Amino acid sequence: MPQDPSTPPRSICLLRLSAIGDCSHVAPVVHTLREHWPETAITWVVGKTEYRLVGDLPGVEFIVVDKGDGLFGAVRKLRGELADRHFDVLLHMQASWRANLLSTAIRADTRIGFDRPRARNGQWWFTHRPIPGPARVHVLDGFFQFLQAAGLDARTLRWDLPVPAEAEAEVAGRLPARPFLAISPCSSIRARNFRNWSATQYAAVAEYAYQEYGLALALTGGPTALEREYADAIAAATSAPVADLVGRTSLKGLLAVLQQATVFVGPDSGPLHLANASGVPVVGLYATSNPQRTGPYLNLEYVANRYPEALKAELGRPVESVRWGRRVRNPEAMDWISVADVVERLDAALADHGVPRRGGAADG
């Protein structure tokens, strides 16, 4: 029998496997559930990498899905783990064929999914209650709409992603001894995912932050060859003191770095959303994705947003006339963002957070 939305469910299952940024947005949903429905048992089916970020959130049972098991192997494994389980509510928060097939292993009275404008890959065949409200909203607002569909119209807008002592120890002594700008220059490597700005432009912003505000530089990111190339090029082109942590931290270690930053600069990426979750002022660089959908939620006013211009150049159409979430697939789209755009947003973010401008040459 479908769940009565006026009654808190006894159990609720969240299905959101990836990615880092999206899973960070689920944390406020979890906190809202725990605060307003404290008796409801929460289970989260999550990806292996993402579990390293959220797996220590209190009051949640996690079931980890490993891509290494293969799609059908993962479905069989999940079905075995949940063979004797039944949930009052499933929040099917990922519209992909992989998530759809995994959802068949989750038995629930009420199965909530995206509405037709946002559902993909036939998700509506695997759910029977769509989320309510407008479709052209931020991803996080969409996640809160799942709670509305379940009968909970409330928001606890905090992330509180735990940083264990070992993560703090991992970066202790490796960060600048002075306030610092954190830059994570690259987004994830995917086909036609053109979100990376140039190393030369990042270096110019780092130099400006050093000369005008005395900020050192911490470079963060993963262990890919491209990120190593970016880090080397940026470090070589600025006189700012540099802590190069690219490929040298765990996911929780990255979180520990970001929590100590004065300000963050980067493209639409997992580290950008982790910086946002950490309460750090975030200057996002957006030209190929719409920041109103995937921008740093608490810092949208600091986004260097050239998505409208890039979209117009590629399709000849305004943002209002294209599908919500439409990406720009032009590899040169990020060139629409200038150093001046980013410096302007950086100045605004630092002024709003009380960071004084030094002016002139920074000391060594």
C-alpha positions, 0 to 999 in steps of 0.5 A: 500500500502506498505511504500516507504522505501525512504520516512519517514512514518507518523506513526510507531508502535513498538511491543516489549512487554518484557523483561527488557533488550530487551526493554532497547535495543529499547530505542536507536531505539526510539532515532534514530527515533526521531532524524532522522524522527522527524515528524513521530509519534511513538507508542510502544505496550509494557508490563506492567512491561517494561512500568515502565522502558521506559514509560517516554521516550519523544515523544512516545505514549505507549499502555500497554499490561497487562498479567493479561488480558489473551492472548485473552483478551489482543488481544480484548482490544488492538483491541478495543484501535486501532479500528480507527487507521492505521499505515504506518509501524509496527516493529514486534520486538518480535517473540512469539505466544503472540506477533503474536496474538497481532499483528493482532490487529495492522493495518499497510501498511508495517509489518516488522519482523525478517528474517527466521533464527531469526523468531520463532513461525511462525512470518513470517505469520504475517509480509511481509518484513524481516529485512536485514543483517547478522543474527548472530549479537547482539540483539541491532544490530538486532533491528537497522536492523528493521530501515534499513528495514523501510528505515532508515539507521542511529544509535543514540547509546544512551539510556537516560532512564529517572530517575525521582526525586522520584526514586532518592529520593527512594535510597537517603541515602541508598547507600554507602557513598563511591564508590561502586561495584553493584552486581545483582547476579540472573537472572530471574526465568525461566525453565532451565535458568541456569545463576546464579553464586554462592554466595561464588564466588560473595562474593570473587569478592566483597572482592577483589574489597574492598581490592584492590580498596576500593569499598563498595558493593551494592546488587540489585535485585528483591523480590524473595526468591532466591535473598534474600538467595543470598544477605544474603550469599554474605553480610555474606561472605565479609568484605566490607560495604554492602548496601542491596537493594535486593527487596527494590527498584522500577525499576526506583529506581534500575536504580538510583542505577546503575547510581551511581555505579562505576562498575557492576557485574552480569549474563545475566539479566535485571539489567546487561543491565540497567547498560550498558544503564547507562554508567557504566562499566559492567562485565558480567558473561556468560556461558549459553548464547552467549555474542556476542548476548546478552552481555552488548553492550558497555562492551563486552570486559569486559565479563567473557565469558565461553560460548564456553567451556560450549557449547563444554562440552554439545554438543561437538560443537563450537559456529560457528556450532550451531543456533545463540542464542542456550542456554546451559542447563547444571545447572553446566555450570556457574562453568566454570567461575572462580573468577580469570576470573571475577577479571581479567575483573574487573581489566580491566574495572576499569583500563580503567575507571581510578579507581585507585588500592589501594592495601593492606587492605581497611579502614573501 
